[in-house]
Amino acid sequence: MGTAIKWIIALIVIAALAWMVWWSGWLRGTGATSQSAAVPSAASSTVAATPPAPTNGMSADADTSDAALTQDAAAVDAQISAYSVDATNISSSMSDTPVAQSY
C-alpha cells in the first residue's frame, strides 16, 4: 500500500473521529440531543411558574409534611408490589416448560 493511500485513510479516520466528538457534544459542552438552545426562554414572563404536577401518586416535591411522607410511602409501596408481581411473572415465564400441542 502506498504512502499516499495511508495518509488519506489516516485523514479520513481522524475526520470521522473529530465529527463523532463534535456530534457527541464534548466540544460544545452539551449532548447531541439537547434542545435547550431551541427552547425560548421564559425569563421575561411576569407570570410565576408553577411546579409540575406530581406523578405516580407522589406528593409535591417540596412538601415534607407527615401527610405527604405517608402518601409518598404508600405510592412507593404500591410501585414495589407492582414490580414484585412483574418479577414473579417473569420468573415463572423463565421456568415455563413447553406444552405439547394437540391437533
Summary of the structure (lengths in Angstrom):
residues: 103
radius of gyration: 27.4
end to end distance: 64.7
largest distance: 76.4
contacts: 153
relative contact order: 0.05
helix: 50%
strand: 0%
